[in-house]
Amino acid sequence: MNAKTYLVTGASDGIGALYADRLARRGHDLILVARRKDKLAELAARLEAETGVSVEVIGADLAKGEDLLHVEQRLREDASIIGLVNNAGIANEGTILDADPDYLSGMIDLNIRAVTRLSAAIAPRLAERGPEFGGIGTIINVTSVTALMPEAFTAVYPATKAYVLAFSEALAAELGPKGVRVQAVLPGITRTAIWTEEKMAQLPAHMVMEAEDMVDAALAGLDMGETVTIPALPDMAQYEAYIAARTALRPNLSLAKPAARYRAVVAN
């Protein structure tokens, strides 16, 4: 392994496997993490043969504490790792009225806890070596456009992705000045195994992006220095307007007295 290694979670297929492919073709050695070690091994063999990079595989379920700790330790101690792609995640919990509580807990463990702990494991080392890495120390968190429209989806999945978006923005503010790139990627509907063919057939074709296009756009956004990349959004000025409106709220979000509308109700 050289000192340009990326660790990619959820790498056995779909978006994670494509990140692995594209990063390998950029000359990065890889550590691929997923539950299905057999699929990882197949991908690793292909990438090594096609690109000449070194690819290591780790079979791990990041929703399980022991497996998560093992990957955390690797991120803390392996000086060759300069990039992390937090891609592993699950969805499709159904309505909150019918949801399995254990499934919801597993989703929170994978979508939130794992992203948080893995980022926290690598961040100190990347920040310490920021100048040495020349600004290429990188954390990429794959979130979702549902983070911006929770009312249009299920209850828990968008909430986990909203956490990842907010977490990534905060990381970028803290780590950016220390020479670490942080990017949140917000895919829309993407053709991956998370969607069955039956469900995919019911969706308007103009709303479905191929996974290859999504990952290529995300990496282009990284190269452009974007903190937030929304591959399908034609005009980023719309997102910038949203951020500006959010920022305009800040001076009035914490004041010494309740707003007048509440005081009027209390007075009556």
N, C-alpha and C positions, 0 to 999 in steps of 0.2 A: 504493500500500500504506500502511495506517495502522499505528500501533504496537501492533496487536493481531493480528498475523499468526501463523498456525500452519503449520508445515511437516509434511506427512504423507507417510510412505513407504509403498510398496506400495499406492498409492491408486487404482489403475486399476479395481479391482472389490472385491467382498466387504467385509470388515471395514474396510479402508482407505477405500474409497469412501463407506461409511456414516459413518465419522468425519468425512470431508470434508463430507458433507451436513449432519450435525448441527452441526458447528462453524460452517459458513456460516450456518445458521439462528440461531446465537447471535451473529451479527454479525462473525465473524472473517474477515478476508482470508486467502487460502490460497496456499501453494506446494505443489503436488502432485508427488510423485516416484514414478516407476515405469519399468519397461523399455518398456512399450507407450505411447508418446507419443500415438498416435492415440486410444486409449481415454481417456487423460487429457484430451485436447482436447475430446472429446464431453462428458465429465463437467463440465469447466470451463465450457463454454458453457451447459450446463443450469443449473448453480449460479449463474452470473452472472445469467442471465435470471430465475431464480426468487427469488433473494435480494438481488441488487444488490451483492454483495461482489465484490472483485477476486480473480481466480484466475489464478495463473501455473502453467505446467506445465514440468517438467524431465524429459526422458527420460534415465534413468540406470539402469545395472545396478550396484547397490551391492556386489555381489560382486567387481567389478572395481576395482582400485586407483585408476585415473584418474578414473572416475566418482564414486567415493566421495570423493576429495579435492575435487572440484568442489563437492559438496554440503556438505562440511565447511567449506570456505571461505565459502560463503554463510551458514552458521549463525554463523560467527565474526564476520562483517563487517556483516551486515544488521541494523541496530538495530531494525527493525520487527518482527522475529520474536521473539515472547514464548513460543511453545510448540512443542514437538516431539513428534510421535507416531511412535515407532519400531514400525511394524507389519510392514514387509517381512520375509518369512521363507519358508522352504520346509521340507517334511517328506517322508514317504513314501520313506525310504531303503532299506526292506527290512531283512532280517536282516543282522547283521554278517558272517555267513558268505558271503552273496551280494552284499554291498554293493559298489558302484563307488567306489573310493577317491577319484576325482576329484569324484564327486557329494558325498561326505562332506566333502571340503575346501571345496567351494562352499557347502555348508550351514553349515559353521563360519564361513566368511567372511561370509555374509549374516546368519545368526542371532546371531552373537557379535561378530565384528570390526566390522561396520557399526554395530550398536547401541552398542558401546563408543565408537567414534571419533566418531560423531555426537553422542552425549551429552557427550563430552569437549569437543567443539567449541563447543557452546552453553552449557555449564555456567558457565564463568568469567564470561561476559557477563551471564547471568541472575543469578548471585550478586552481581556488582558492582552491578547495577541493581535488586536485590531490593526495597529500600524504594520506589524510583521506580515499579516495576511494581505495587506494592501487594499483593504476595503472589500474583500470578497468573502469574508466570513458571513454566512447567510443562514437565516431561518425563514422557511416558506411554510405558511400555514394555509391549508386548503379548507376554506369555509364554504359559503353558499350564498346565493342571492336571496335565499329565504331569510337570512339575517336582516334584510331590509324590508321584508314584507311578511311578518309572522302571522298576520291575520288570514293570509291566503293559503296556509298549509296546515300541518298538524301542530300540536302545542309544544312538544319537547324538542324535536329536531331543530326547528328554527331558533329556539332558545339556546341550544348548545352552540349553534353556528354564530349567533349574535355574540355570545361570550368570546368565541375565537376571534371574531372581528375586533371587538373592543380590546381584547388581550393583545392582539397584534399591533393595533394602533399605539397602545401604551408601551409595548416593547420597542417599537420603532422610535418613539420619543426618547426613551431611556438609552437605547443601545446605538442609535444612529450616530450621535456625537462621538461614540467610542469606536467608530469604524465598522459597525456590524449592519449588514443589510437585513431588514425585516420586511416581508411581503405577505399580505393576505390576498388570497386568490378566491374570487367569488364566481364559481361556475353557475350557469343556469342549468336547464335540463340538458344532460349530457348522455350520449349513448354509451352506457356501461352496463355491467351485470346487475347493478342495483335496480334497473328497470327491466321488467319482463317484456318479451316481444309483444305480448298482448296489450300491456299498458302503453308501450311505445306506439303501437298502431293506432291508439285512441288519441294521440297528441297531434296537434297541428305540426306539420313538417317544418314550418318556418321557425318553430320554437326549439327544435332539437339540434344541438351541436354535436358533431363528431368529436370523440375524445382526443383524437390527434390534433384537431384544430384548437381545442381548448388548451391543451398543454403547450402547444407552440405559441399561442397568444400569451399565455401566462409567463412563459420564459422571455418573450419579447418585452412584456411589461417589466419584468425583473431587470432586463438589460437597460430599459429606459429609466430605471430608478424609481418606479412607482411603489408606493407603500401599499396601495390598494389597487388591485387589477380586477376589472370586471370584463371578461373577454367579449361578452355579447353587447356591451353598451356602446352605441355608435358615437355618443358625444359625452366625454368625461366632464364637460362643463355642467351637465345635469347633476352628477355626483358632487362636484365641487360646490354647486349651489346648495345642495343638501347639507354639506359640511359647514358652509358659511351660515346657513340658517341655524344649525345646531350651535355653532360657536356664538351666535348673537344672543342665545338664551343665557349664556354663562353668567353675565353680570347680575342677573335677577334670580338665579337659582338658589342662592343662599343669602337671606336677608334677616335682619333682626326682628321684623314683625311679619305676621301673616299678611297675605294679600288682602286688599280692601274688600273683595267679594266675600271672603270668609268672615271678616270682622263684622260686616253688615248682618250676616246671618246670626252670629252670636249675639249681637246687640238686640236683635228681635226676639 
